[in-house]
Amino acid sequence: MPRKPNYKFERMERDRAKANKKALRAEAKKEKKVAEGAENATTDPEGEPQGEDI
């Protein structure tokens, strides 16, 4: 005999998995942005390291 469907539970599980995946993507995007920001902060637009000009 087939099982009785539990639509509410299945939908909650899908939504939970979707939210988890979305959170992981947002975290990866944030880390990538921070890494690119750190990389850009160490060089000026011409590609030369920033520092005091003597």
Phi, psi and omega in degrees: 000131180292154181285156178282130181291142178239081188299319182298313180297315181297320179293319178299320179295317177297316180296321179295317179295320179295318179295320179296316180296319180295320179295319179296319179294319179296320179295317179296320179295320179295315179297320179296319180296318179295317180296318179292324178295320179293323180292319181288333182288335183275346179231151176273176184301334179279352179093005179267146179298142178278150179172183180283135176269122182251000000 
